[in-house]
């Protein structure tokens, strides 16, 4: 017994880490959402399964995600689609393990981070590009203090993170930009060249036909109201959140003010993501939690000083971590949605020379499979080319089915969500005029 006691005392830290990670693994793998897929996961899987590298690069303009996640999925496309759940889980688990191994945090801080909503309910469960981005960002944070000893490796991490998702690209480019300035001063040009390549993927994403549409509909006042008053509600913690968020901001400024690089990194990252949500894209939970990830990175990279400013910051850091531990995540991922089958169903219902009327969301999702079709928006404008998107969606489109029916050309079809079909006043008595394709209905107008 004495030997066992001595062993436990000597390796208490290692045993604690093993127990925590084992519990974390069991909870994330047993999550019911781990066994179901949402349409974004399946859509990415179908792209990886059916398209080559060059086509994937082209699709980045309509996808909004960079190519690394697609390339990581490719070797597994010959297996069950559940493979991507395990691949993503390995990345998310590795990020948490990496934090326990290398982050200069106290045990209670690591514990709260591990069992907060983002790390327990979102990133290990949602099989998308965020798990690999999280791991790369944590690697950058761990290497930051030794970046001049390993400038090439740090630059490679920046490049890779910038090519996983916009949420990883924003902080990596902010950190890479600051590092680039330091390299210019030190006249180290090889890693600078790698850093220069990092923004190229962001340029490809930003030259995106969907952005004009979102930019019109998600204006600042509307998005600011939704962002601050609706999206960040945390059950009984919702009122408390409005105290904690300003506290996090103020304490961060005070804590990082003596390390200007970290403060600039955090403000650029927070500001860039906030502007994106307010002016471009509405975002969802797994996007919003990256504000928290950026804060963890800044805390990780900063010198672990002392004094009132640190106590003030750590207090609010722990409060926001506790707040996230009480966040509920509810997603109706109860039905598997395979866009490949949906697209095949739609294609089989169309004939050569037909005109397919569809909305922006359908166009974005089905374009990879229906790119040879004559596609039009609800107002009759051509959707064949990306170049005319800014013209077609320069103002909010309100669908008028009667008007569409009167203007529709011969041999034309309407692609509409099944849930909206009844409200459209379409004639479903003649079953030869429509075909159910998953959650969509392909309806022959004329």
C-alpha positions as CSV (number, residue, x, y, z in Angstrom):
1,X,0.0,0.0,0.0
2,X,2.8,2.4,0.8
3,X,4.4,1.8,-2.6
4,X,1.0,2.5,-4.3
5,X,0.6,5.6,-2.2
6,X,4.1,6.8,-3.1
7,X,3.4,6.0,-6.8
8,X,0.2,8.0,-6.8
9,X,1.8,11.0,-5.1
10,X,4.7,10.9,-7.5
11,X,2.6,10.6,-10.6
12,X,-0.5,12.5,-9.4
13,X,-0.4,14.9,-12.3
14,X,-0.1,12.2,-14.9
15,X,-2.9,10.2,-13.3
16,X,-5.1,13.3,-13.2
17,X,-4.5,14.0,-16.9
18,X,-5.2,10.3,-17.8
19,X,-8.5,10.3,-15.8
20,X,-9.7,13.6,-17.2
21,X,-8.9,12.7,-20.8
22,X,-10.6,9.3,-20.4
23,X,-13.8,10.9,-19.1
24,X,-13.6,13.4,-21.9
25,X,-13.2,10.7,-24.5
26,X,-16.2,8.7,-23.1
27,X,-18.4,11.8,-23.0
28,X,-17.6,13.0,-26.5
29,X,-17.9,9.6,-28.2
30,X,-21.1,8.8,-26.4
31,X,-22.7,12.1,-27.5
32,X,-25.8,11.3,-29.6
33,X,-24.8,13.9,-32.2
34,X,-21.6,11.9,-32.7
35,X,-23.7,9.3,-34.4
36,X,-25.7,11.6,-36.7
37,X,-24.7,13.9,-39.5
38,X,-25.9,17.4,-40.5
39,X,-26.0,18.5,-44.1
40,X,-22.8,20.5,-43.9
41,X,-20.8,17.4,-42.9
42,X,-22.4,15.3,-45.6
43,X,-21.9,17.9,-48.2
44,X,-18.2,18.2,-47.5
45,X,-17.9,14.4,-47.6
46,X,-19.6,14.3,-51.0
47,X,-17.3,17.0,-52.3
48,X,-14.2,15.1,-51.1
49,X,-15.6,11.9,-52.6
50,X,-16.5,13.2,-56.0
51,X,-14.0,16.0,-56.9
52,X,-10.3,16.4,-57.5
53,X,-8.0,18.9,-56.0
54,X,-8.4,21.5,-58.7
55,X,-12.2,21.3,-58.6
56,X,-12.1,21.6,-54.9
57,X,-10.1,24.8,-55.2
58,X,-12.7,26.2,-57.6
59,X,-15.5,25.2,-55.2
60,X,-13.9,27.2,-52.4
61,X,-15.5,30.2,-53.9
62,X,-19.0,28.9,-53.2
63,X,-18.1,26.6,-50.2
64,X,-16.6,29.2,-47.9
65,X,-14.1,26.6,-46.5
66,X,-10.6,25.9,-47.5
67,X,-9.1,22.7,-49.0
68,X,-7.2,21.1,-46.1
69,X,-10.3,19.4,-44.6
70,X,-11.4,18.1,-48.0
71,X,-7.9,16.6,-48.6
72,X,-7.9,15.0,-45.1
73,X,-11.2,13.3,-45.9
74,X,-10.1,12.0,-49.3
75,X,-8.1,8.9,-48.1
76,X,-11.2,7.8,-46.1
77,X,-13.9,8.3,-48.8
78,X,-13.7,4.6,-49.7
79,X,-14.9,3.7,-46.2
80,X,-18.0,4.5,-44.2
81,X,-18.8,8.2,-43.8
82,X,-18.4,7.7,-40.0
83,X,-14.7,7.8,-40.7
84,X,-14.9,11.6,-40.8
85,X,-16.4,11.6,-37.3
86,X,-13.4,9.7,-36.0
87,X,-10.9,11.8,-38.0
88,X,-12.3,15.0,-36.6
89,X,-12.5,13.6,-33.1
90,X,-8.8,12.6,-33.1
91,X,-7.9,16.3,-34.0
92,X,-10.2,17.7,-31.3
93,X,-9.0,15.2,-28.7
94,X,-5.4,16.0,-29.7
95,X,-6.0,19.7,-29.2
96,X,-7.3,19.1,-25.7
97,X,-4.4,16.7,-24.9
98,X,-2.0,19.3,-26.3
99,X,-3.4,21.9,-24.0
100,X,-3.0,19.6,-20.9
101,X,0.6,18.8,-22.0
102,X,1.9,22.2,-22.9
103,X,-0.4,25.1,-21.8
104,X,1.0,27.0,-18.8
105,X,-2.5,26.9,-17.1
106,X,-3.5,25.7,-13.7
107,X,-5.3,22.4,-13.4
108,X,-8.6,24.1,-12.6
109,X,-8.3,26.3,-15.7
110,X,-7.6,23.3,-18.0
111,X,-10.4,21.4,-16.4
112,X,-13.0,24.2,-17.1
113,X,-11.7,24.6,-20.7
114,X,-11.9,20.8,-21.3
115,X,-15.5,20.5,-20.1
116,X,-16.9,23.8,-21.5
117,X,-19.4,23.6,-24.3
118,X,-17.0,24.2,-27.2
119,X,-14.6,21.5,-26.3
120,X,-17.1,19.0,-25.0
121,X,-20.2,19.4,-27.1
122,X,-19.1,21.1,-30.4
123,X,-15.7,20.6,-31.8
124,X,-15.2,16.8,-31.1
125,X,-18.7,16.1,-32.3
126,X,-19.3,18.3,-35.4
127,X,-17.2,16.6,-38.1
128,X,-16.1,19.7,-39.9
129,X,-12.9,21.7,-40.4
130,X,-12.8,23.2,-36.9
131,X,-11.1,20.4,-35.0
132,X,-8.0,20.5,-37.2
133,X,-8.0,24.3,-37.0
134,X,-8.2,24.1,-33.2
135,X,-5.2,21.8,-33.0
136,X,-3.1,24.0,-35.3
137,X,-4.0,27.2,-33.4
138,X,-2.9,25.5,-30.1
139,X,0.3,24.4,-31.8
140,X,1.0,28.0,-32.8
141,X,0.3,29.1,-29.2
142,X,2.7,26.5,-27.8
143,X,5.5,27.5,-30.3
144,X,5.0,31.2,-30.0
145,X,7.6,31.9,-27.4
146,X,10.2,29.9,-29.4
147,X,9.1,31.3,-32.8
148,X,12.5,32.8,-33.6
149,X,14.2,29.5,-32.8
150,X,11.8,27.7,-35.2
151,X,10.6,30.5,-37.6
152,X,10.0,28.1,-40.6
153,X,7.9,25.7,-38.5
154,X,5.9,28.6,-37.0
155,X,5.3,30.0,-40.5
156,X,4.2,26.6,-41.8
157,X,1.6,26.4,-38.9
158,X,0.3,29.8,-39.9
159,X,0.0,28.7,-43.5
160,X,-1.8,25.5,-42.6
161,X,-4.2,27.1,-40.1
162,X,-5.1,29.8,-42.7
163,X,-6.2,27.0,-45.0
164,X,-8.6,25.2,-42.6
165,X,-11.4,27.7,-42.0
166,X,-12.0,31.4,-41.8
167,X,-12.2,31.1,-38.0
168,X,-8.7,29.7,-37.9
169,X,-7.5,32.0,-40.7
170,X,-8.3,35.2,-38.9
171,X,-6.1,34.6,-35.8
172,X,-3.4,32.9,-37.8
173,X,-3.1,35.8,-40.2
174,X,-3.1,38.3,-37.4
175,X,-0.3,36.4,-35.6
176,X,1.4,35.8,-38.9
177,X,1.3,39.5,-39.8
178,X,2.9,40.5,-36.5
179,X,5.5,37.8,-36.9
180,X,6.2,38.9,-40.5
181,X,7.0,42.4,-39.2
182,X,9.4,40.9,-36.7
183,X,11.0,38.8,-39.5
184,X,11.5,41.9,-41.7
185,X,13.3,43.6,-38.8
186,X,15.5,40.6,-38.3
187,X,15.9,40.1,-42.1
188,X,14.8,36.5,-42.1
189,X,13.1,36.0,-45.5
190,X,12.5,32.3,-46.0
191,X,9.7,32.0,-43.3
192,X,8.4,35.4,-44.6
193,X,7.8,33.8,-48.0
194,X,5.7,31.1,-46.4
195,X,3.8,33.7,-44.5
196,X,3.1,35.5,-47.7
197,X,1.4,32.4,-49.1
198,X,-1.0,32.1,-46.2
199,X,-3.4,34.9,-47.2
200,X,-3.9,33.4,-50.7
201,X,-6.6,31.0,-49.6
202,X,-8.4,33.8,-47.8
203,X,-8.4,35.8,-51.0
204,X,-10.0,32.9,-52.9
205,X,-12.7,32.6,-50.2
206,X,-13.3,36.3,-50.1
207,X,-13.8,36.4,-53.9
208,X,-17.0,34.7,-53.0
209,X,-20.3,35.1,-54.9
210,X,-22.3,34.5,-51.7
211,X,-20.9,37.5,-49.9
212,X,-22.9,40.2,-51.7
213,X,-26.1,38.4,-50.8
214,X,-25.2,38.1,-47.1
215,X,-23.8,41.6,-47.0
216,X,-27.2,43.1,-47.9
217,X,-29.3,40.9,-45.6
218,X,-27.1,41.0,-42.5
219,X,-26.7,44.7,-41.9
220,X,-24.9,46.1,-38.9
221,X,-27.9,47.1,-36.7
222,X,-29.7,43.8,-37.3
223,X,-26.7,41.7,-36.7
224,X,-25.5,43.6,-33.7
225,X,-28.9,43.2,-32.1
226,X,-29.0,39.5,-32.8
227,X,-25.4,38.9,-31.8
228,X,-25.6,40.6,-28.4
229,X,-29.2,40.1,-27.4
230,X,-30.2,36.7,-29.0
231,X,-27.3,34.4,-29.9
232,X,-25.5,34.5,-26.5
233,X,-28.2,33.3,-24.2
234,X,-27.1,30.8,-21.7
235,X,-30.1,29.4,-19.9
236,X,-30.2,30.9,-16.4
237,X,-26.8,32.4,-17.0
238,X,-28.0,34.8,-19.7
239,X,-28.2,37.9,-17.5
240,X,-24.8,37.1,-15.9
241,X,-23.3,36.9,-19.4
242,X,-23.8,40.6,-20.0
243,X,-21.6,41.3,-17.0
244,X,-19.0,38.7,-17.8
245,X,-18.4,39.7,-21.5
246,X,-17.5,43.3,-20.8
247,X,-15.4,42.1,-17.8
248,X,-13.5,39.8,-20.1
249,X,-12.8,42.6,-22.5
250,X,-11.7,45.1,-19.9
251,X,-9.6,42.6,-18.0
252,X,-7.9,41.4,-21.2
253,X,-6.9,45.0,-22.1
254,X,-5.5,45.5,-18.6
255,X,-3.7,42.1,-18.5
256,X,-2.1,42.2,-22.0
257,X,-1.3,46.0,-22.1
258,X,2.3,45.3,-21.2
259,X,2.6,42.8,-24.0
260,X,1.5,44.9,-27.0
261,X,1.9,42.1,-29.5
262,X,-0.5,39.8,-27.7
263,X,-3.0,42.6,-27.2
264,X,-2.9,43.6,-30.9
265,X,-3.3,39.9,-31.8
266,X,-6.4,39.5,-29.6
267,X,-8.0,42.8,-30.8
268,X,-7.4,41.9,-34.4
269,X,-8.8,38.4,-34.0
270,X,-11.8,39.5,-32.1
271,X,-12.4,42.5,-34.3
272,X,-12.0,40.6,-37.5
273,X,-14.4,37.8,-36.5
274,X,-17.0,40.3,-35.1
275,X,-16.9,42.3,-38.3
276,X,-17.4,39.2,-40.4
277,X,-20.5,38.2,-38.3
278,X,-21.9,41.7,-38.4
279,X,-21.5,42.4,-42.1
280,X,-21.0,39.2,-44.0
281,X,-22.3,36.0,-42.4
282,X,-24.6,35.3,-39.5
283,X,-22.6,32.4,-38.0
284,X,-23.6,29.6,-35.5
285,X,-22.5,28.4,-32.1
286,X,-19.4,26.6,-33.4
287,X,-18.3,29.9,-35.1
288,X,-19.0,32.1,-32.0
289,X,-17.0,30.0,-29.7
290,X,-13.8,30.9,-31.5
291,X,-13.9,34.2,-29.5
292,X,-13.2,32.0,-26.5
293,X,-10.5,30.1,-28.4
294,X,-8.7,33.3,-29.3
295,X,-8.8,34.3,-25.6
296,X,-7.2,31.0,-24.6
297,X,-4.5,31.5,-27.2
298,X,-3.7,35.0,-26.0
299,X,-3.5,33.7,-22.4
300,X,-1.3,30.8,-23.5
301,X,1.2,33.0,-25.4
302,X,1.4,35.8,-22.8
303,X,4.1,35.8,-20.1
304,X,2.6,34.4,-16.9
305,X,3.1,37.5,-14.7
306,X,1.4,38.4,-11.4
307,X,-0.3,41.3,-9.8
308,X,-3.9,42.7,-9.7
309,X,-4.3,42.8,-13.5
310,X,-3.6,39.0,-13.7
311,X,-6.0,38.2,-10.8
312,X,-8.6,40.4,-12.5
313,X,-8.1,38.7,-15.8
314,X,-8.0,35.1,-14.4
315,X,-11.2,35.8,-12.5
316,X,-13.1,36.7,-15.6
317,X,-11.4,34.0,-17.7
318,X,-12.6,31.4,-15.1
319,X,-16.1,33.0,-15.1
320,X,-16.5,32.7,-18.8
321,X,-15.2,29.1,-18.7
322,X,-17.8,28.3,-16.1
323,X,-20.5,30.0,-18.1
324,X,-19.7,27.9,-21.1
325,X,-19.9,24.8,-19.0
326,X,-23.6,25.5,-18.5
327,X,-24.3,26.1,-22.2
328,X,-26.8,23.7,-23.8
329,X,-26.3,22.7,-27.4
330,X,-29.4,21.5,-29.3
331,X,-29.2,20.6,-33.0
332,X,-31.8,18.6,-34.9
333,X,-29.4,16.2,-36.6
334,X,-31.9,13.4,-36.5
335,X,-32.0,12.6,-40.2
336,X,-29.0,11.8,-42.4
337,X,-29.0,14.1,-45.5
338,X,-27.1,12.9,-48.5
339,X,-26.8,15.7,-51.0
340,X,-25.3,13.4,-53.6
341,X,-28.5,11.3,-53.6
342,X,-30.6,14.4,-53.6
343,X,-28.7,15.9,-56.6
344,X,-29.0,12.6,-58.4
345,X,-32.7,12.5,-57.8
346,X,-33.1,16.1,-59.1
347,X,-30.9,15.4,-62.1
348,X,-32.9,12.3,-63.0
349,X,-36.1,14.4,-63.0
350,X,-34.8,17.0,-65.4
351,X,-34.5,16.8,-69.2
352,X,-32.0,18.3,-71.5
353,X,-32.7,22.0,-72.1
354,X,-34.8,22.5,-69.0
355,X,-34.6,25.6,-66.8
356,X,-34.3,25.0,-63.1
357,X,-35.4,27.9,-60.8
358,X,-33.8,27.7,-57.3
359,X,-32.7,29.9,-54.4
360,X,-29.3,30.9,-53.3
361,X,-28.9,28.1,-50.7
362,X,-29.9,25.4,-53.1
363,X,-27.6,26.8,-55.7
364,X,-24.6,26.8,-53.4
365,X,-25.2,23.3,-52.2
366,X,-26.2,21.6,-55.5
367,X,-23.9,23.5,-57.9
368,X,-21.1,20.8,-57.7
369,X,-23.6,18.2,-59.0
370,X,-25.8,20.4,-61.3
371,X,-23.1,22.6,-62.9
372,X,-24.1,21.7,-66.4
373,X,-27.7,22.7,-65.9
374,X,-29.3,25.9,-67.0
375,X,-29.8,27.5,-63.6
376,X,-31.8,30.6,-62.9
377,X,-32.7,32.5,-59.7
378,X,-36.3,33.1,-58.8
379,X,-36.4,36.4,-60.7
380,X,-35.3,34.7,-63.9
381,X,-31.7,35.9,-63.9
382,X,-29.1,33.3,-65.1
383,X,-27.1,31.5,-62.5
384,X,-24.7,29.8,-64.9
385,X,-21.8,32.1,-64.0
386,X,-20.4,33.2,-60.7
387,X,-19.7,36.6,-62.2
388,X,-23.3,37.8,-62.2
389,X,-24.1,36.9,-58.6
390,X,-23.4,40.5,-57.3
391,X,-26.0,41.7,-59.9
392,X,-28.6,39.2,-59.2
393,X,-28.4,39.4,-55.4
394,X,-27.7,43.2,-55.2
395,X,-31.0,43.5,-53.3
396,X,-33.1,41.2,-51.1
397,X,-35.1,38.7,-53.3
398,X,-38.7,38.2,-52.1
399,X,-40.1,35.2,-53.9
400,X,-43.5,35.7,-55.6
401,X,-44.6,32.3,-56.8
402,X,-47.5,33.7,-58.9
403,X,-45.1,36.1,-60.6
404,X,-42.6,33.4,-61.2
405,X,-45.2,31.1,-62.7
406,X,-46.3,33.8,-65.1
407,X,-42.8,34.5,-66.2
408,X,-41.5,30.9,-66.3
409,X,-40.4,29.6,-69.7
410,X,-41.5,26.3,-71.2
411,X,-40.0,23.1,-69.8
412,X,-39.0,24.7,-66.5
413,X,-38.9,23.4,-63.0
414,X,-38.9,24.8,-59.5
415,X,-36.7,23.4,-56.7
416,X,-38.3,24.2,-53.4
417,X,-38.0,22.9,-49.8
418,X,-40.8,20.5,-48.9
419,X,-41.7,22.5,-45.8
420,X,-42.4,25.6,-48.0
421,X,-44.2,23.8,-50.8
422,X,-47.7,23.9,-49.3
423,X,-47.5,27.7,-48.7
424,X,-46.5,28.2,-52.3
425,X,-50.0,27.3,-53.5
426,X,-48.7,24.8,-56.0
427,X,-50.9,22.1,-57.5
428,X,-50.0,18.7,-56.1
429,X,-53.0,16.9,-57.5
430,X,-51.1,15.8,-60.6
431,X,-48.3,13.6,-59.2
432,X,-46.6,13.5,-62.6
433,X,-45.6,17.2,-62.1
434,X,-43.5,16.8,-59.0
435,X,-40.8,14.5,-57.5
436,X,-39.7,14.3,-53.9
437,X,-35.9,14.4,-53.5
438,X,-35.1,14.2,-49.9
439,X,-36.1,17.4,-48.2
440,X,-36.6,19.1,-51.6
441,X,-39.4,18.9,-54.1
442,X,-38.8,19.2,-57.8
443,X,-41.9,20.8,-59.3
444,X,-42.6,21.2,-63.0
445,X,-43.9,24.7,-63.6
446,X,-44.5,24.5,-67.4
